[in-house]
Each structure stands twice: as C-alpha cells, then as structure tokens.
Amino acid sequence: MLLPQAVRWNPYADLIFTNGKIVTVDSNFSVAQALAIKDGKLIVVGSNADALTVRGPNTKVLDLAGKTVIPGLQDSHIHFLSLGEDVTYEADLTYAKNAQEIVKAVADLKQRRNLKIGEWIRGTKWDQYKYPEMVTRWQIDAVTPQNPVYLTRTYRGAMVNSEVFRQMGINDEKPETWPGWWLKDPENFTYEDKIFRSQRHIVLDSGETKDVAVPTGVFLGARATRLLTRNPPAYTFDQDVESVKTGAEEMLRLGVTSIVDPSSRMGYDMRVYQEAYNRGWVTLRISAVYEGTFNTQSVDFIKQRLDAVKINNLGNPFLRWRGTKFYGDGGVGSRSSWISEPFEHSMEIEGSPNYGEPVMEDYKTREAQYRVAVDYGWDLHTHATGDMAMKQVVDLYKKLIDEKRRTNPNFSPRWSVIHAYMPIEPKTHVIDDMKKYGLIAVPNPVFNWQQGTGFATNIGETRMARLQPVRSYIKAGVMTASGSDYGVTTHNPWMGFYALLTRKDQTSGKVYGAEEIVDIKDALRTYTINGAYLTYEENFKGTLESGKIADLVILDIPSIDALQQNPELCFQMPDHIMMTMVEGQVRYAKRGFGF
Ligand SMILES: [Zn+2]
C-alpha cells in the first residue's frame, strides 16, 4: 500500500519554543526568539514567525514568556562515578561556613535518610581553612551519639565522632585502650599529617581525674587518616551502577548535559559505566572517558595496557572512551604542584624550600611514555598544576606534534593540559606555545572560590592572582574548556561561573586577580562550545544552531546579562533551572513547568 505523502514525509516540528531569549553561543553570540525541534535536532532557530512555519497538527508549543535558553552545559573534568552516591548517601559540606553548620548537615542527613542507630553517617568536602574553628567529635556526638560518623576532607583527611573510636576499641576513660598515637603523633608522619587534639578533663574508671590533650576526631593527611581502622563499608557494584543514574539526574537538574570523566580506570569503572548504559541510565553524554591513568609506569607496561584495550574512540555519543591521562605533578592544596618558586612557609612546614612533586621529572622518560600512547592513536591529557609541570607537558607535546607533522602536516590533535593553573609564570611562560600548537586548557575555576584561602596560603597572593588565568588564556587564543574537578570540589557548575565572573574567595571574600575575571559570554563558551571542541563534538553540539542536536537548558532569568550584573545570582541558579533537554528529550523539568 502506498502511504500518503504527508505520512511518509512529515515536515513538522515535534516541539516549538516561542518568546524566549535563545542564547545561541554561535560565532556572533546572537540571541534568537524561538526554536523548533524535530527528531532531537534543532530545525529552526530564529523569530517566532520562523519557528511557527514548521508547526503542524501534532506540534507542541511552549511559550517561554521571556525565559532564557542556553546550550546544555559540559563539565569537562568531573570524577563522576561517586557523585550519585555522594548526593544520595552523604552530607555535602561545601557550603558550611563554621562548625555549627557541619553539625547541622550531619543532623539533617540523619533525619533525611531516617538512619537507625548504628548506621554510618557520611559527609564530604570539609576544609579546615574555611572555619573560624574546626568542628570536634564532641559537637557531633551531641546530635548523633550512637551512629558512627565519617566526614571526608576535600583532600586527604577525615573527621570522625567518638562512636568510631569506640568501635575501634578506644575508650576515653580507659588509658589502657589508647593506641600509641592517641596523645602523640607517630614518627612516620609527613608535613601534611596532623591529628587535632584538645585539652580534656577526663574522669577515669578508677575515679581519678586527668587533664590530657586527646584527639578531637580530625585527621589531616594520608598517614594520619590511615590510623582510622573503622571505615564506612565500601559501596557495592550495584550501588556504583546506580550512582551513574542518580549522578546523571543531579547534573541534569543543574543544566549539565555532557561530562568528561578524566580518570576512568580500565576494567572496573568501564564495567560500571557499561552496565549503567545497558540499564538505560546514561541520560547525559559521558563522551570522553579517558582510558587508564599513567604516572611512573614503564613504557612496556603502558604498551601492554593499551594493547589489551583494542578500542579507541569506540562508543556512541552517550558513552565513549577516548584519550589517555598522565600525571605531571600534584596540587596546590596539598603543596605538591611542581613549581619554579617554592611554596610559601616552606621553611616552617617542610623545613626546606618545597618545589613540589614532579611525577616524572625526567623529560626523556616522560617523552617515551607519551610516545607509546600517541603511537596507539590515543590523545594525551596531562594533569599539570604547577608551572614546571606545565612547561614539561607543553614542551613535550610540541616536540611530538612537530615530529608527527613531518609525515602528516595536518596532524592537529586535541591534547589538553588538565587543571593548567600556572601558564604565565615569569620563568616558565607557556601560554603562547599552547595557542600556537592548539593545546587545550582545562581549568577548574571553582577552586578559586572554594579553596581560595588554602591556595593563597600555600602559594601567596601574587601567584594566586595568576592562578587559572582564564582571561589571559582567552586573550591569547587558547581553547579553554572549564571543568569542576568534582570529587574535590562541588559539582555545581554555577559556582564555576561565579568564580569566573568574580574570582572571589569563598572564605575571605577577597578577589585574587581581578584582571583575570571574564564576562558571562566567555564563561558560557568555556562550559559549552569549547567543551564540545575538546571532545570532537563541536559539529553537532555546544551551540544552538539549526542542524545541531537539541541539548539545552531553560533558565528562569531575563537574560544571561543578569548573571553578569549580579554574579551572586549564581548561588540561586539551581532554583532557576526550569528544564534540561538532551537530544530533544526532557530529562529534567521543574515541577509544574513543561508542555
Ligand atoms: Zn581531577
């Protein structure tokens, strides 16, 4: 039977949005009034009249009444797998300003999850730099004496309550149960290790009293934290798979439609992602999961690993593996960035000038490691925070690109410098080479806000003003894609916007590097089209232009200039997200809003 023409070929849109401010993020940053979507793609971006020309009998039309539409955001650096578990099971301490707010977050979580006696209470992202006084276990005991509490620090460190010590067999009243480290630090502590103690009046079982400084529950550093032998149970495989689903929901609620997981481990993490995908839970684009993470591994080891994987750039736009990650150094918060001028307070803290910790100081060895990955056809993405690390990465990338271009003049890989904190230091200026060779910077602007005080303490205010110089990157013409570095920071992209628009430190309110503040347009580019470029997807996403995919976010603000004029609005943005759409599908909608 021959079908009528109109059934065989339906020219009409599925959905039309009218009367909006469609921020296209195209090359002119033009703003349209309406758009039309068909089969997940944008078929018209223009005026109301333009969009309504493709209105058919079954087309749904939504009047945006002046709301703003932006392309779906991309977080180009997020350790995503734990996000769903963190938001489901743990208290987020990112916004706590003092000890009382930490205690309240613990009490709130206990109530929200209706936790019974004995169940673990978990939290993440405290930072002792941020409070007038760090919380103590006794304050936490007061709201939850019978649940073990374990709160993870932003970096290595943990905070526990007295119930955890009790489960470890330690009794405040019985000195014979006190481990060797109870009153005095063990010998093997490094500069980063610290046990907080405070003077307590203790009544012993014998009836005697004693005044001693005992642990408050706060442990800083890897070695100190390892002294805590009672830990919350590890999440199960099923919980990990479910975390992909709940993590995706959380990001979509904030307007994020694409992510890059920068350090997916071969094997387990891939299995978790694949299982989540098979269950239909990958509802945002996990479009560039890097394969494996290499540090000091030998060339043969790297070869074996990459040879075993047999895939490169395999997958679909919702789950794709691409690129290898290498580590160049540590971080500013942990005083381990590889830098040309020592960390502040080195003499007091480390006892000698601390220039950080290069992972592979020897250029030749690092070059050989890189060459294996490049020969296997993998892109290079290197964690480099300090200026010496950035110099090594950029110098070696240049060398390898020059070499490849001798046989393939068009070789222009999208290799990135992850974190990319210090490209404009006097001794190690690399920003011009990054532009020249098309190297991509993937900074995490939110650190300037969330960790500003700790970072400024470690590197000094002058260097802090040059840390993650996004304006300089953009002025120099370096492609810059923002990521959160969630796991350490908050995953809320709007706090990244806040950092880009203000460079204000959360704790002190100080602005470090006002000349590196960018405007909302550039900020938005780093979270949209530039991210799409990093993952080779700029041809089908990253802007709202006819022919591209309908990944978009509807914001209940009159225009993005509202954020420019009042960056404090970033704090409220999660409440202003009305709808998030991925490929024309509504993946999040605020209650009461929709077709
Ligand atoms: Zn990271």
Residues whose N, C-alpha, C, O or C-beta is under 5 A from the ligand:
A	BS01	ZN	D485
